[in-house]
Amino acid sequence: MKLKYFISALLFCSMAHAADLKVGDPAPLFSAKTQENKDFNLADRKGQWTVLYFYPKAGTPGCTKQACAFRDSIQKIREQGADVFGISADSVEAQAGFHKEHHLNFTLLADPEDKVVNLYGSKMPLLKMSKRWTFILDPELKIRGIQKDVDPVMDAERVAKEIATLKASDKK
């Protein structure tokens, strides 16, 4: 019984810490499987701008709109030297189907055990889903932008503009 309370307290504390991520913090490092069942390690992105967008569930209307908006705007984001990675608590198989069905041109990451969504504090309470949050990471893997009130249709355009603004301010 005491062990159960200890584990619950430990999980609560780790989730509370993750939810406190803020601009300027180092991005929590993680590894996950891509929609192609390949290994992805965030540490390998050092030296490049990275967009991590968390979404609730592959194939749902809002998530489809957001994924297709990133697909349609990917060139603007890549022109800024960044790439996009979509993350949800879906399985590799679900991510693969979603990726194929919508002809996505960026990588999806599977997090079926909620490790990454918990690490970034985006897990919905009581549900096995992520909130719709977007993180922009600079080449040093520091968090430079956090958007928690994401419009699925406008997120990709906003991200491209925000990265350009951040890069311009870095040059000053």
C-alpha positions in Angstrom: 0.0 0.0 0.0 2.8 2.4 0.9 4.6 1.6 -2.4 1.4 2.4 -4.3 1.2 5.9 -2.7 4.9 6.4 -3.3 4.6 5.6 -7.0 1.5 7.8 -7.3 3.4 10.7 -5.6 6.4 10.2 -7.8 4.3 10.2 -11.0 2.4 13.3 -9.8 5.7 15.1 -9.1 7.2 14.2 -12.4 4.1 15.3 -14.3 3.9 18.5 -12.4 7.6 19.2 -13.3 7.0 18.5 -17.0 4.0 20.7 -17.1 6.2 23.6 -15.9 8.3 23.6 -19.0 8.9 27.2 -20.2 10.7 29.1 -22.9 14.4 29.0 -22.3 14.4 25.5 -20.7 16.4 22.7 -22.3 14.0 20.4 -24.2 13.5 17.1 -22.4 15.4 14.5 -24.5 13.5 11.4 -25.6 13.5 8.6 -28.1 10.5 7.2 -29.9 9.5 5.1 -33.0 8.5 6.8 -36.2 5.6 5.9 -38.4 8.1 3.7 -40.3 9.0 1.9 -37.0 12.5 3.5 -37.1 14.2 5.0 -34.1 14.0 8.7 -33.5 16.2 10.4 -30.9 15.7 14.1 -30.2 19.4 14.5 -29.3 20.2 13.7 -32.9 18.4 17.0 -33.9 21.1 19.1 -32.2 22.2 21.8 -34.6 18.8 22.1 -36.3 15.6 23.9 -35.5 12.8 21.4 -34.5 9.1 21.7 -34.2 7.4 19.2 -31.9 3.6 19.3 -32.2 1.6 17.2 -29.9 -1.9 16.1 -31.0 -4.7 14.0 -29.4 -5.4 11.2 -31.9 -4.5 10.3 -35.4 -7.4 10.5 -37.8 -9.7 12.7 -35.8 -11.0 15.9 -37.5 -8.9 18.5 -35.7 -5.7 16.4 -35.9 -6.3 15.7 -39.6 -6.7 19.5 -40.2 -3.5 20.2 -38.3 -1.4 17.5 -40.0 -2.6 18.6 -43.4 -1.8 22.2 -42.6 1.7 21.2 -41.7 1.9 19.1 -44.8 0.9 22.1 -46.9 3.2 24.5 -45.2 6.2 22.3 -44.7 8.3 24.1 -47.4 8.0 27.4 -45.5 9.1 25.7 -42.3 12.0 23.9 -44.0 13.1 27.2 -45.6 13.7 28.3 -42.0 16.0 25.3 -41.4 13.5 23.5 -39.3 11.6 20.2 -39.5 8.4 19.1 -38.0 7.6 16.0 -35.9 4.0 15.2 -34.9 3.6 13.2 -31.7 0.6 11.4 -30.2 -0.2 8.5 -28.0 -1.1 6.4 -31.0 0.7 3.2 -32.0 3.3 3.0 -34.8 0.6 1.3 -36.9 -2.0 4.0 -36.4 0.7 6.7 -37.2 1.7 4.8 -40.3 -2.0 4.7 -41.5 -2.5 8.3 -40.8 0.7 9.3 -42.5 -0.2 7.3 -45.6 -3.8 8.3 -45.8 -3.0 12.0 -45.8 0.2 11.9 -47.8 2.1 13.6 -45.0 5.6 14.8 -45.8 7.1 14.9 -42.3 7.7 12.4 -39.5 5.1 11.2 -37.0 6.2 9.8 -33.7 4.4 7.1 -31.8 4.1 7.4 -28.0 1.7 4.5 -27.0 3.1 4.5 -23.4 2.6 8.3 -23.0 6.3 8.7 -22.0 6.9 11.8 -24.3 3.5 13.4 -23.7 4.1 13.1 -19.9 7.7 14.4 -20.3 6.4 17.5 -22.0 3.3 17.9 -19.8 0.8 17.6 -22.6 -1.1 14.6 -21.4 -4.8 15.1 -20.9 -5.9 14.2 -17.4 -7.6 10.7 -17.2 -7.4 10.2 -21.0 -4.7 8.4 -23.0 -4.3 11.4 -25.3 -2.2 14.5 -25.6 -3.3 18.1 -25.5 -2.7 20.0 -28.7 0.5 21.8 -27.9 3.4 22.9 -30.1 7.0 23.4 -29.0 9.7 25.2 -31.1 13.3 24.1 -30.3 16.4 25.9 -31.4 19.6 24.2 -32.6 20.8 23.9 -29.0 17.6 22.0 -28.2 16.4 24.8 -26.0 12.6 25.6 -25.9 12.1 28.8 -27.8 8.4 28.7 -28.2 5.4 27.0 -26.6 1.9 27.3 -27.9 -0.8 25.7 -25.7 -3.8 27.3 -27.3 -3.3 25.9 -30.8 -5.6 26.5 -33.7 -5.1 23.3 -35.8 -5.6 25.1 -39.1 -3.3 28.1 -38.4 -0.5 26.4 -36.4 1.8 25.6 -39.3 1.7 29.2 -40.6 2.2 30.6 -37.1 5.2 28.2 -36.6 6.9 29.3 -39.8 6.5 33.0 -38.9 7.7 32.4 -35.3 10.8 30.6 -36.3 11.7 33.4 -38.8 11.1 36.0 -36.0 13.3 34.0 -33.5 16.1 33.6 -36.0 16.0 37.3 -36.8 16.1 38.2 -33.1 19.1 35.9 -32.6 21.1 37.9 -35.2 20.7 41.1 -33.3 
